[in-house]
């Protein structure tokens, strides 16, 4: 692969072998801005080129080539003309020395350049791998390895030329890329998106049962994917196929408001429902265009993914969409929507309007993990941010008032681990470095960008709250994939970490060779005990011989980071989940960490040293599934499990969506309230209950 570009256009960071050279500078000091992309031996490419077509004042010209089945060298020369037109000249073979001919063009009045930029020339051997001929391997960096284009020039021209350049690349995408709707199986109908309501709706009269005494005023809010334009997309192009993965799709917030009428002697409640998209920058871009525009860039053919990154970057200045569809959290009285691909968006909790990106007053310039944690006792917010290039992972601590970043440190990981969550204890931060990784070099070799590798190492790091990379104590553990931590705390010399552990990954999807069991990607509750003095690790499954898959854990937030007795999870329905790549949750479970199950756990011929814990279940009726469950502490509650589980629930047989409220002390009992909603609520990700005062809002 050879790339020829201006330094300020595309600058690789720590690039593998490639050829990188600048644009040409004429004797007059002006620059002929040029992007040259060369690639070879594409035996599967069969393209017919038209001689010429135009888009407004943009002209795209291709040298005559009725059919190209093997491209020796492809050069794309962007010539910025004084007339504001942009010409794209493509030849099936263009030697590097021929570029000298373009210098004379650059000094002519017809092709007078518009920009002056700093340039340098660096030449290195190009490299193209011929292994695995069904893939095209290119050693070039992508994603954030590219710097955004910087244009410096005459003040009256840049905006016109930038707009024209975008229109040119758009014309190329429209000509060579086809967006296709990803089909849904009948069993996946409730993963389909819904429209925004546009207004809050009263659902008080739709309550079966009653809102229990002690239930707090507040909002139950859940995030989840709700793709624009009818659903997730795939693309076909001359470069191959790419597709969205199931966790993508613009975030939509679904909120249920519980307003207690203090002036009513009958203890009546007003309950309202609303939904709204999280309006990120990229959401607004596509909404304005009113059509799918960002090319999927996570899963597919490696060459197609590379071009998706490049073309997204050229058109939008971003390599992928900011979806903000995973979680909602509160800090210092403000509320945020988040996914680990970007920084959070602050939202108005009453209107669900997206207010702004939250970068901690400019101090945090990388993504958040989806589950930042408040440090016990101090209220500081601890977060992680990952990147596919160095530094792979940084940890940050934000002040309790949310106004400043008190600590930021590179954890010096040697790979980009997909860190969905971190843990906290009273003194420590807990980092999960597991072998689900994002690897750009793997992508350019024709392999998956995101992959779980069961043969790679797994470790858990325990780091003093304000420590650095050298202060982390690492504990090697059995390879696994853990997205969600139930809780972590200190007990004697040990740090105890409990989580939902699987042996494969659902993101972007189980690798065909990674596991022989299709259910290995589903999670079971697990415990690690890490001895800070001896370095010893004790691991065990918390559940008995009955295989029960659980995920999306929740605890009473007042016990986050300290020893707790109870936790709750969503329970997978393995039969309903086996017909698709996405799990469905057919019930809820309560974990009793300090009570043993009546079932004994045997490992081989020996009984395990510790008995499995007791588990209580609340299962829904057939073809009914939940999402976004959260724990609601009781006003004035004394015990840890004084409260309720609240969850969105959908019955697929009658297509009715409800919210169920279930007693946290007696989980196996009937729901104390079922609230029928005015529209279908698609399955989503994480929910939370936020205590708020409606009188204060008025």
Secondary structure as a PSIPRED ss2 file (coil, helix, strand):
# PSIPRED VFORMAT (PSIPRED V4.0)

   1 X C   1.000  0.000  0.000
   2 X E   0.000  0.000  1.000
   3 X E   0.000  0.000  1.000
   4 X E   0.000  0.000  1.000
   5 X C   1.000  0.000  0.000
   6 X C   1.000  0.000  0.000
   7 X C   1.000  0.000  0.000
   8 X C   1.000  0.000  0.000
   9 X C   1.000  0.000  0.000
  10 X C   1.000  0.000  0.000
  11 X C   1.000  0.000  0.000
  12 X C   1.000  0.000  0.000
  13 X C   1.000  0.000  0.000
  14 X C   1.000  0.000  0.000
  15 X C   1.000  0.000  0.000
  16 X C   1.000  0.000  0.000
  17 X C   1.000  0.000  0.000
  18 X C   1.000  0.000  0.000
  19 X E   0.000  0.000  1.000
  20 X E   0.000  0.000  1.000
  21 X E   0.000  0.000  1.000
  22 X C   1.000  0.000  0.000
  23 X C   1.000  0.000  0.000
  24 X E   0.000  0.000  1.000
  25 X E   0.000  0.000  1.000
  26 X C   1.000  0.000  0.000
  27 X C   1.000  0.000  0.000
  28 X C   1.000  0.000  0.000
  29 X C   1.000  0.000  0.000
  30 X C   1.000  0.000  0.000
  31 X E   0.000  0.000  1.000
  32 X E   0.000  0.000  1.000
  33 X C   1.000  0.000  0.000
  34 X C   1.000  0.000  0.000
  35 X C   1.000  0.000  0.000
  36 X E   0.000  0.000  1.000
  37 X E   0.000  0.000  1.000
  38 X E   0.000  0.000  1.000
  39 X C   1.000  0.000  0.000
  40 X C   1.000  0.000  0.000
  41 X C   1.000  0.000  0.000
  42 X C   1.000  0.000  0.000
  43 X C   1.000  0.000  0.000
  44 X C   1.000  0.000  0.000
  45 X C   1.000  0.000  0.000
  46 X C   1.000  0.000  0.000
  47 X E   0.000  0.000  1.000
  48 X C   1.000  0.000  0.000
  49 X C   1.000  0.000  0.000
  50 X C   1.000  0.000  0.000
  51 X C   1.000  0.000  0.000
  52 X E   0.000  0.000  1.000
  53 X E   0.000  0.000  1.000
  54 X E   0.000  0.000  1.000
  55 X E   0.000  0.000  1.000
  56 X C   1.000  0.000  0.000
  57 X C   1.000  0.000  0.000
  58 X E   0.000  0.000  1.000
  59 X E   0.000  0.000  1.000
  60 X E   0.000  0.000  1.000
  61 X E   0.000  0.000  1.000
  62 X E   0.000  0.000  1.000
  63 X C   1.000  0.000  0.000
  64 X C   1.000  0.000  0.000
  65 X C   1.000  0.000  0.000
  66 X C   1.000  0.000  0.000
  67 X C   1.000  0.000  0.000
  68 X E   0.000  0.000  1.000
  69 X C   1.000  0.000  0.000
  70 X C   1.000  0.000  0.000
  71 X C   1.000  0.000  0.000
  72 X C   1.000  0.000  0.000
  73 X C   1.000  0.000  0.000
  74 X C   1.000  0.000  0.000
  75 X E   0.000  0.000  1.000
  76 X E   0.000  0.000  1.000
  77 X E   0.000  0.000  1.000
  78 X E   0.000  0.000  1.000
  79 X E   0.000  0.000  1.000
  80 X E   0.000  0.000  1.000
  81 X C   1.000  0.000  0.000
  82 X C   1.000  0.000  0.000
  83 X C   1.000  0.000  0.000
  84 X C   1.000  0.000  0.000
  85 X C   1.000  0.000  0.000
  86 X E   0.000  0.000  1.000
  87 X E   0.000  0.000  1.000
  88 X E   0.000  0.000  1.000
  89 X E   0.000  0.000  1.000
  90 X E   0.000  0.000  1.000
  91 X E   0.000  0.000  1.000
  92 X C   1.000  0.000  0.000
  93 X C   1.000  0.000  0.000
  94 X C   1.000  0.000  0.000
  95 X C   1.000  0.000  0.000
  96 X H   0.000  1.000  0.000
  97 X H   0.000  1.000  0.000
  98 X H   0.000  1.000  0.000
  99 X H   0.000  1.000  0.000
 100 X H   0.000  1.000  0.000
 101 X H   0.000  1.000  0.000
 102 X H   0.000  1.000  0.000
 103 X H   0.000  1.000  0.000
 104 X H   0.000  1.000  0.000
 105 X H   0.000  1.000  0.000
 106 X H   0.000  1.000  0.000
 107 X H   0.000  1.000  0.000
 108 X C   1.000  0.000  0.000
 109 X C   1.000  0.000  0.000
 110 X C   1.000  0.000  0.000
 111 X C   1.000  0.000  0.000
 112 X C   1.000  0.000  0.000
 113 X C   1.000  0.000  0.000
 114 X C   1.000  0.000  0.000
 115 X E   0.000  0.000  1.000
 116 X C   1.000  0.000  0.000
 117 X C   1.000  0.000  0.000
 118 X C   1.000  0.000  0.000
 119 X C   1.000  0.000  0.000
 120 X C   1.000  0.000  0.000
 121 X C   1.000  0.000  0.000
 122 X E   0.000  0.000  1.000
 123 X C   1.000  0.000  0.000
 124 X C   1.000  0.000  0.000
 125 X C   1.000  0.000  0.000
 126 X C   1.000  0.000  0.000
 127 X C   1.000  0.000  0.000
 128 X E   0.000  0.000  1.000
 129 X E   0.000  0.000  1.000
 130 X C   1.000  0.000  0.000
 131 X C   1.000  0.000  0.000
 132 X C   1.000  0.000  0.000
 133 X C   1.000  0.000  0.000
 134 X C   1.000  0.000  0.000
 135 X C   1.000  0.000  0.000
 136 X C   1.000  0.000  0.000
 137 X E   0.000  0.000  1.000
 138 X E   0.000  0.000  1.000
 139 X C   1.000  0.000  0.000
 140 X C   1.000  0.000  0.000
 141 X C   1.000  0.000  0.000
 142 X C   1.000  0.000  0.000
 143 X H   0.000  1.000  0.000
 144 X H   0.000  1.000  0.000
 145 X H   0.000  1.000  0.000
 146 X C   1.000  0.000  0.000
 147 X C   1.000  0.000  0.000
 148 X C   1.000  0.000  0.000
 149 X C   1.000  0.000  0.000
 150 X C   1.000  0.000  0.000
 151 X C   1.000  0.000  0.000
 152 X C   1.000  0.000  0.000
 153 X E   0.000  0.000  1.000
 154 X C   1.000  0.000  0.000
 155 X C   1.000  0.000  0.000
 156 X C   1.000  0.000  0.000
 157 X C   1.000  0.000  0.000
 158 X H   0.000  1.000  0.000
 159 X H   0.000  1.000  0.000
 160 X H   0.000  1.000  0.000
 161 X H   0.000  1.000  0.000
 162 X H   0.000  1.000  0.000
 163 X H   0.000  1.000  0.000
 164 X H   0.000  1.000  0.000
 165 X H   0.000  1.000  0.000
 166 X H   0.000  1.000  0.000
 167 X H   0.000  1.000  0.000
 168 X H   0.000  1.000  0.000
 169 X H   0.000  1.000  0.000
 170 X H   0.000  1.000  0.000
 171 X H   0.000  1.000  0.000
 172 X H   0.000  1.000  0.000
 173 X H   0.000  1.000  0.000
 174 X H   0.000  1.000  0.000
 175 X H   0.000  1.000  0.000
 176 X H   0.000  1.000  0.000
 177 X E   0.000  0.000  1.000
 178 X E   0.000  0.000  1.000
 179 X E   0.000  0.000  1.000
 180 X E   0.000  0.000  1.000
 181 X E   0.000  0.000  1.000
 182 X C   1.000  0.000  0.000
 183 X C   1.000  0.000  0.000
 184 X C   1.000  0.000  0.000
 185 X C   1.000  0.000  0.000
 186 X H   0.000  1.000  0.000
 187 X H   0.000  1.000  0.000
 188 X H   0.000  1.000  0.000
 189 X H   0.000  1.000  0.000
 190 X H   0.000  1.000  0.000
 191 X H   0.000  1.000  0.000
 192 X C   1.000  0.000  0.000
 193 X C   1.000  0.000  0.000
 194 X C   1.000  0.000  0.000
 195 X C   1.000  0.000  0.000
 196 X C   1.000  0.000  0.000
 197 X C   1.000  0.000  0.000
 198 X C   1.000  0.000  0.000
 199 X C   1.000  0.000  0.000
 200 X C   1.000  0.000  0.000
 201 X E   0.000  0.000  1.000
 202 X E   0.000  0.000  1.000
 203 X C   1.000  0.000  0.000
 204 X H   0.000  1.000  0.000
 205 X H   0.000  1.000  0.000
 206 X H   0.000  1.000  0.000
 207 X E   0.000  0.000  1.000
 208 X E   0.000  0.000  1.000
 209 X E   0.000  0.000  1.000
 210 X C   1.000  0.000  0.000
 211 X C   1.000  0.000  0.000
 212 X C   1.000  0.000  0.000
 213 X C   1.000  0.000  0.000
 214 X C   1.000  0.000  0.000
 215 X C   1.000  0.000  0.000
 216 X C   1.000  0.000  0.000
 217 X C   1.000  0.000  0.000
 218 X E   0.000  0.000  1.000
 219 X E   0.000  0.000  1.000
 220 X E   0.000  0.000  1.000
 221 X E   0.000  0.000  1.000
 222 X E   0.000  0.000  1.000
 223 X C   1.000  0.000  0.000
 224 X C   1.000  0.000  0.000
 225 X E   0.000  0.000  1.000
 226 X C   1.000  0.000  0.000
 227 X C   1.000  0.000  0.000
 228 X C   1.000  0.000  0.000
 229 X C   1.000  0.000  0.000
 230 X C   1.000  0.000  0.000
 231 X C   1.000  0.000  0.000
 232 X C   1.000  0.000  0.000
 233 X E   0.000  0.000  1.000
 234 X E   0.000  0.000  1.000
 235 X E   0.000  0.000  1.000
 236 X E   0.000  0.000  1.000
 237 X E   0.000  0.000  1.000
 238 X C   1.000  0.000  0.000
 239 X C   1.000  0.000  0.000
 240 X E   0.000  0.000  1.000
 241 X E   0.000  0.000  1.000
 242 X E   0.000  0.000  1.000
 243 X E   0.000  0.000  1.000
 244 X C   1.000  0.000  0.000
 245 X C   1.000  0.000  0.000
 246 X C   1.000  0.000  0.000
 247 X C   1.000  0.000  0.000
 248 X C   1.000  0.000  0.000
 249 X C   1.000  0.000  0.000
 250 X C   1.000  0.000  0.000
 251 X E   0.000  0.000  1.000
 252 X E   0.000  0.000  1.000
 253 X E   0.000  0.000  1.000
 254 X E   0.000  0.000  1.000
 255 X E   0.000  0.000  1.000
 256 X E   0.000  0.000  1.000
 257 X E   0.000  0.000  1.000
 258 X E   0.000  0.000  1.000
 259 X E   0.000  0.000  1.000
 260 X E   0.000  0.000  1.000
 261 X C   1.000  0.000  0.000
 262 X C   1.000  0.000  0.000
 263 X C   1.000  0.000  0.000
 264 X C   1.000  0.000  0.000
 265 X C   1.000  0.000  0.000
 266 X C   1.000  0.000  0.000
 267 X C   1.000  0.000  0.000
 268 X C   1.000  0.000  0.000
 269 X E   0.000  0.000  1.000
 270 X E   0.000  0.000  1.000
 271 X E   0.000  0.000  1.000
 272 X E   0.000  0.000  1.000
 273 X E   0.000  0.000  1.000
 274 X E   0.000  0.000  1.000
 275 X E   0.000  0.000  1.000
 276 X E   0.000  0.000  1.000
 277 X E   0.000  0.000  1.000
 278 X C   1.000  0.000  0.000
 279 X C   1.000  0.000  0.000
 280 X C   1.000  0.000  0.000
 281 X H   0.000  1.000  0.000
 282 X H   0.000  1.000  0.000
 283 X H   0.000  1.000  0.000
 284 X H   0.000  1.000  0.000
 285 X H   0.000  1.000  0.000
 286 X H   0.000  1.000  0.000
 287 X H   0.000  1.000  0.000
 288 X H   0.000  1.000  0.000
 289 X H   0.000  1.000  0.000
 290 X C   1.000  0.000  0.000
 291 X C   1.000  0.000  0.000
 292 X C   1.000  0.000  0.000
 293 X C   1.000  0.000  0.000
 294 X C   1.000  0.000  0.000
 295 X C   1.000  0.000  0.000
 296 X C   1.000  0.000  0.000
 297 X C   1.000  0.000  0.000
 298 X C   1.000  0.000  0.000
 299 X E   0.000  0.000  1.000
 300 X E   0.000  0.000  1.000
 301 X C   1.000  0.000  0.000
 302 X H   0.000  1.000  0.000
 303 X H   0.000  1.000  0.000
 304 X H   0.000  1.000  0.000
 305 X H   0.000  1.000  0.000
 306 X H   0.000  1.000  0.000
 307 X H   0.000  1.000  0.000
 308 X H   0.000  1.000  0.000
 309 X H   0.000  1.000  0.000
 310 X H   0.000  1.000  0.000
 311 X H   0.000  1.000  0.000
 312 X H   0.000  1.000  0.000
 313 X H   0.000  1.000  0.000
 314 X H   0.000  1.000  0.000
 315 X H   0.000  1.000  0.000
 316 X H   0.000  1.000  0.000
 317 X C   1.000  0.000  0.000
 318 X C   1.000  0.000  0.000
 319 X C   1.000  0.000  0.000
 320 X C   1.000  0.000  0.000
 321 X C   1.000  0.000  0.000
 322 X C   1.000  0.000  0.000
 323 X C   1.000  0.000  0.000
 324 X C   1.000  0.000  0.000
 325 X C   1.000  0.000  0.000
 326 X C   1.000  0.000  0.000
 327 X E   0.000  0.000  1.000
 328 X E   0.000  0.000  1.000
 329 X E   0.000  0.000  1.000
 330 X E   0.000  0.000  1.000
 331 X E   0.000  0.000  1.000
 332 X C   1.000  0.000  0.000
 333 X C   1.000  0.000  0.000
 334 X E   0.000  0.000  1.000
 335 X E   0.000  0.000  1.000
 336 X E   0.000  0.000  1.000
 337 X E   0.000  0.000  1.000
 338 X E   0.000  0.000  1.000
 339 X C   1.000  0.000  0.000
 340 X C   1.000  0.000  0.000
 341 X C   1.000  0.000  0.000
 342 X C   1.000  0.000  0.000
 343 X C   1.000  0.000  0.000
 344 X C   1.000  0.000  0.000
 345 X E   0.000  0.000  1.000
 346 X E   0.000  0.000  1.000
 347 X E   0.000  0.000  1.000
 348 X C   1.000  0.000  0.000
 349 X C   1.000  0.000  0.000
 350 X C   1.000  0.000  0.000
 351 X C   1.000  0.000  0.000
 352 X C   1.000  0.000  0.000
 353 X C   1.000  0.000  0.000
 354 X E   0.000  0.000  1.000
 355 X E   0.000  0.000  1.000
 356 X E   0.000  0.000  1.000
 357 X E   0.000  0.000  1.000
 358 X C   1.000  0.000  0.000
 359 X C   1.000  0.000  0.000
 360 X C   1.000  0.000  0.000
 361 X C   1.000  0.000  0.000
 362 X C   1.000  0.000  0.000
 363 X C   1.000  0.000  0.000
 364 X C   1.000  0.000  0.000
 365 X C   1.000  0.000  0.000
 366 X C   1.000  0.000  0.000
 367 X C   1.000  0.000  0.000
 368 X C   1.000  0.000  0.000
 369 X C   1.000  0.000  0.000
 370 X C   1.000  0.000  0.000
 371 X E   0.000  0.000  1.000
 372 X C   1.000  0.000  0.000
 373 X E   0.000  0.000  1.000
 374 X E   0.000  0.000  1.000
 375 X C   1.000  0.000  0.000
 376 X C   1.000  0.000  0.000
 377 X C   1.000  0.000  0.000
 378 X C   1.000  0.000  0.000
 379 X C   1.000  0.000  0.000
 380 X C   1.000  0.000  0.000
 381 X E   0.000  0.000  1.000
 382 X E   0.000  0.000  1.000
 383 X E   0.000  0.000  1.000
 384 X E   0.000  0.000  1.000
 385 X E   0.000  0.000  1.000
 386 X E   0.000  0.000  1.000
 387 X C   1.000  0.000  0.000
 388 X C   1.000  0.000  0.000
 389 X C   1.000  0.000  0.000
 390 X C   1.000  0.000  0.000
 391 X C   1.000  0.000  0.000
 392 X C   1.000  0.000  0.000
 393 X E   0.000  0.000  1.000
 394 X E   0.000  0.000  1.000
 395 X E   0.000  0.000  1.000
 396 X E   0.000  0.000  1.000
 397 X E   0.000  0.000  1.000
 398 X E   0.000  0.000  1.000
 399 X C   1.000  0.000  0.000
 400 X C   1.000  0.000  0.000
 401 X C   1.000  0.000  0.000
 402 X C   1.000  0.000  0.000
 403 X C   1.000  0.000  0.000
 404 X C   1.000  0.000  0.000
 405 X E   0.000  0.000  1.000
 406 X E   0.000  0.000  1.000
 407 X E   0.000  0.000  1.000
 408 X E   0.000  0.000  1.000
 409 X E   0.000  0.000  1.000
 410 X E   0.000  0.000  1.000
 411 X C   1.000  0.000  0.000
 412 X C   1.000  0.000  0.000
 413 X C   1.000  0.000  0.000
 414 X C   1.000  0.000  0.000
 415 X C   1.000  0.000  0.000
 416 X E   0.000  0.000  1.000
 417 X E   0.000  0.000  1.000
 418 X C   1.000  0.000  0.000
 419 X C   1.000  0.000  0.000
 420 X C   1.000  0.000  0.000
 421 X E   0.000  0.000  1.000
 422 X C   1.000  0.000  0.000
 423 X E   0.000  0.000  1.000
 424 X E   0.000  0.000  1.000
 425 X C   1.000  0.000  0.000
 426 X C   1.000  0.000  0.000
 427 X C   1.000  0.000  0.000
 428 X E   0.000  0.000  1.000
 429 X E   0.000  0.000  1.000
 430 X E   0.000  0.000  1.000
 431 X E   0.000  0.000  1.000
 432 X E   0.000  0.000  1.000
 433 X E   0.000  0.000  1.000
 434 X C   1.000  0.000  0.000
 435 X C   1.000  0.000  0.000
 436 X E   0.000  0.000  1.000
 437 X E   0.000  0.000  1.000
 438 X E   0.000  0.000  1.000
 439 X C   1.000  0.000  0.000
 440 X H   0.000  1.000  0.000
 441 X H   0.000  1.000  0.000
 442 X H   0.000  1.000  0.000
 443 X H   0.000  1.000  0.000
 444 X H   0.000  1.000  0.000
 445 X C   1.000  0.000  0.000
 446 X C   1.000  0.000  0.000
 447 X C   1.000  0.000  0.000
 448 X C   1.000  0.000  0.000
 449 X C   1.000  0.000  0.000
 450 X E   0.000  0.000  1.000
 451 X E   0.000  0.000  1.000
 452 X E   0.000  0.000  1.000
 453 X C   1.000  0.000  0.000
 454 X C   1.000  0.000  0.000
 455 X C   1.000  0.000  0.000
 456 X C   1.000  0.000  0.000
 457 X C   1.000  0.000  0.000
 458 X E   0.000  0.000  1.000
 459 X E   0.000  0.000  1.000
 460 X E   0.000  0.000  1.000
 461 X E   0.000  0.000  1.000
 462 X E   0.000  0.000  1.000
 463 X E   0.000  0.000  1.000
 464 X E   0.000  0.000  1.000
 465 X C   1.000  0.000  0.000
 466 X C   1.000  0.000  0.000
 467 X C   1.000  0.000  0.000
 468 X C   1.000  0.000  0.000
 469 X H   0.000  1.000  0.000
 470 X H   0.000  1.000  0.000
 471 X H   0.000  1.000  0.000
 472 X C   1.000  0.000  0.000
 473 X E   0.000  0.000  1.000
 474 X E   0.000  0.000  1.000
 475 X E   0.000  0.000  1.000
 476 X E   0.000  0.000  1.000
 477 X E   0.000  0.000  1.000
 478 X C   1.000  0.000  0.000
 479 X C   1.000  0.000  0.000
 480 X C   1.000  0.000  0.000
 481 X E   0.000  0.000  1.000
 482 X E   0.000  0.000  1.000
 483 X E   0.000  0.000  1.000
 484 X E   0.000  0.000  1.000
 485 X E   0.000  0.000  1.000
 486 X E   0.000  0.000  1.000
 487 X E   0.000  0.000  1.000
 488 X E   0.000  0.000  1.000
 489 X E   0.000  0.000  1.000
 490 X E   0.000  0.000  1.000
 491 X E   0.000  0.000  1.000
 492 X C   1.000  0.000  0.000
 493 X C   1.000  0.000  0.000
 494 X E   0.000  0.000  1.000
 495 X E   0.000  0.000  1.000
 496 X E   0.000  0.000  1.000
 497 X E   0.000  0.000  1.000
 498 X E   0.000  0.000  1.000
 499 X E   0.000  0.000  1.000
 500 X E   0.000  0.000  1.000
 501 X E   0.000  0.000  1.000
 502 X E   0.000  0.000  1.000
 503 X C   1.000  0.000  0.000
 504 X C   1.000  0.000  0.000
 505 X C   1.000  0.000  0.000
 506 X C   1.000  0.000  0.000
 507 X C   1.000  0.000  0.000
 508 X C   1.000  0.000  0.000
 509 X C   1.000  0.000  0.000
 510 X C   1.000  0.000  0.000
 511 X C   1.000  0.000  0.000
 512 X C   1.000  0.000  0.000
 513 X C   1.000  0.000  0.000
 514 X C   1.000  0.000  0.000
 515 X C   1.000  0.000  0.000
 516 X C   1.000  0.000  0.000
 517 X C   1.000  0.000  0.000
 518 X C   1.000  0.000  0.000
 519 X C   1.000  0.000  0.000
 520 X C   1.000  0.000  0.000
 521 X C   1.000  0.000  0.000
 522 X C   1.000  0.000  0.000
 523 X C   1.000  0.000  0.000
 524 X E   0.000  0.000  1.000
 525 X E   0.000  0.000  1.000
 526 X E   0.000  0.000  1.000
 527 X E   0.000  0.000  1.000
 528 X E   0.000  0.000  1.000
 529 X E   0.000  0.000  1.000
 530 X E   0.000  0.000  1.000
 531 X E   0.000  0.000  1.000
 532 X C   1.000  0.000  0.000
 533 X C   1.000  0.000  0.000
 534 X C   1.000  0.000  0.000
 535 X C   1.000  0.000  0.000
 536 X C   1.000  0.000  0.000
 537 X E   0.000  0.000  1.000
 538 X E   0.000  0.000  1.000
 539 X E   0.000  0.000  1.000
 540 X E   0.000  0.000  1.000
 541 X E   0.000  0.000  1.000
 542 X C   1.000  0.000  0.000
 543 X C   1.000  0.000  0.000
 544 X C   1.000  0.000  0.000
 545 X C   1.000  0.000  0.000
 546 X C   1.000  0.000  0.000
 547 X C   1.000  0.000  0.000
 548 X C   1.000  0.000  0.000
 549 X C   1.000  0.000  0.000
 550 X E   0.000  0.000  1.000
 551 X E   0.000  0.000  1.000
 552 X E   0.000  0.000  1.000
 553 X E   0.000  0.000  1.000
 554 X E   0.000  0.000  1.000
 555 X C   1.000  0.000  0.000
 556 X C   1.000  0.000  0.000
 557 X H   0.000  1.000  0.000
 558 X H   0.000  1.000  0.000
 559 X H   0.000  1.000  0.000
 560 X C   1.000  0.000  0.000
 561 X C   1.000  0.000  0.000
 562 X C   1.000  0.000  0.000
 563 X C   1.000  0.000  0.000
 564 X C   1.000  0.000  0.000
 565 X C   1.000  0.000  0.000
 566 X E   0.000  0.000  1.000
 567 X E   0.000  0.000  1.000
 568 X E   0.000  0.000  1.000
 569 X E   0.000  0.000  1.000
 570 X E   0.000  0.000  1.000
 571 X E   0.000  0.000  1.000
 572 X E   0.000  0.000  1.000
 573 X C   1.000  0.000  0.000
 574 X H   0.000  1.000  0.000
 575 X H   0.000  1.000  0.000
 576 X H   0.000  1.000  0.000
 577 X H   0.000  1.000  0.000
 578 X C   1.000  0.000  0.000
 579 X C   1.000  0.000  0.000
 580 X C   1.000  0.000  0.000
 581 X C   1.000  0.000  0.000
 582 X C   1.000  0.000  0.000
 583 X C   1.000  0.000  0.000
 584 X C   1.000  0.000  0.000
 585 X E   0.000  0.000  1.000
 586 X E   0.000  0.000  1.000
 587 X E   0.000  0.000  1.000
 588 X E   0.000  0.000  1.000
 589 X E   0.000  0.000  1.000
 590 X E   0.000  0.000  1.000
 591 X E   0.000  0.000  1.000
 592 X E   0.000  0.000  1.000
 593 X E   0.000  0.000  1.000
 594 X E   0.000  0.000  1.000
 595 X E   0.000  0.000  1.000
 596 X E   0.000  0.000  1.000
 597 X C   1.000  0.000  0.000
 598 X C   1.000  0.000  0.000
 599 X C   1.000  0.000  0.000
 600 X C   1.000  0.000  0.000
 601 X C   1.000  0.000  0.000
 602 X E   0.000  0.000  1.000
 603 X E   0.000  0.000  1.000
 604 X C   1.000  0.000  0.000
 605 X C   1.000  0.000  0.000
 606 X E   0.000  0.000  1.000
 607 X E   0.000  0.000  1.000
 608 X C   1.000  0.000  0.000
 609 X C   1.000  0.000  0.000
 610 X C   1.000  0.000  0.000
 611 X C   1.000  0.000  0.000
 612 X C   1.000  0.000  0.000
 613 X E   0.000  0.000  1.000
 614 X E   0.000  0.000  1.000
 615 X E   0.000  0.000  1.000
 616 X E   0.000  0.000  1.000
 617 X E   0.000  0.000  1.000
 618 X E   0.000  0.000  1.000
 619 X E   0.000  0.000  1.000
 620 X C   1.000  0.000  0.000
 621 X C   1.000  0.000  0.000
 622 X C   1.000  0.000  0.000
 623 X C   1.000  0.000  0.000
 624 X E   0.000  0.000  1.000
 625 X E   0.000  0.000  1.000
 626 X E   0.000  0.000  1.000
 627 X E   0.000  0.000  1.000
 628 X E   0.000  0.000  1.000
 629 X E   0.000  0.000  1.000
 630 X E   0.000  0.000  1.000
 631 X E   0.000  0.000  1.000
 632 X E   0.000  0.000  1.000
 633 X E   0.000  0.000  1.000
 634 X C   1.000  0.000  0.000
 635 X C   1.000  0.000  0.000
 636 X C   1.000  0.000  0.000
 637 X C   1.000  0.000  0.000
 638 X C   1.000  0.000  0.000
 639 X C   1.000  0.000  0.000
 640 X C   1.000  0.000  0.000
 641 X C   1.000  0.000  0.000
 642 X C   1.000  0.000  0.000
 643 X E   0.000  0.000  1.000
 644 X E   0.000  0.000  1.000
 645 X E   0.000  0.000  1.000
 646 X E   0.000  0.000  1.000
 647 X E   0.000  0.000  1.000
 648 X E   0.000  0.000  1.000
 649 X E   0.000  0.000  1.000
 650 X E   0.000  0.000  1.000
 651 X E   0.000  0.000  1.000
 652 X C   1.000  0.000  0.000
 653 X C   1.000  0.000  0.000
 654 X C   1.000  0.000  0.000
 655 X C   1.000  0.000  0.000
 656 X E   0.000  0.000  1.000
 657 X E   0.000  0.000  1.000
 658 X E   0.000  0.000  1.000
 659 X E   0.000  0.000  1.000
 660 X E   0.000  0.000  1.000
 661 X E   0.000  0.000  1.000
 662 X E   0.000  0.000  1.000
 663 X E   0.000  0.000  1.000
 664 X C   1.000  0.000  0.000
 665 X C   1.000  0.000  0.000
 666 X C   1.000  0.000  0.000
 667 X C   1.000  0.000  0.000
 668 X C   1.000  0.000  0.000
 669 X C   1.000  0.000  0.000
 670 X C   1.000  0.000  0.000
 671 X C   1.000  0.000  0.000
 672 X C   1.000  0.000  0.000
 673 X E   0.000  0.000  1.000
 674 X E   0.000  0.000  1.000
 675 X E   0.000  0.000  1.000
 676 X E   0.000  0.000  1.000
 677 X C   1.000  0.000  0.000
 678 X C   1.000  0.000  0.000
 679 X C   1.000  0.000  0.000
 680 X C   1.000  0.000  0.000
 681 X C   1.000  0.000  0.000
 682 X C   1.000  0.000  0.000
 683 X C   1.000  0.000  0.000
 684 X C   1.000  0.000  0.000
 685 X C   1.000  0.000  0.000
 686 X C   1.000  0.000  0.000
 687 X E   0.000  0.000  1.000
 688 X E   0.000  0.000  1.000
 689 X E   0.000  0.000  1.000
 690 X E   0.000  0.000  1.000
 691 X E   0.000  0.000  1.000
 692 X C   1.000  0.000  0.000
 693 X C   1.000  0.000  0.000
 694 X H   0.000  1.000  0.000
 695 X H   0.000  1.000  0.000
 696 X H   0.000  1.000  0.000
 697 X H   0.000  1.000  0.000
 698 X C   1.000  0.000  0.000
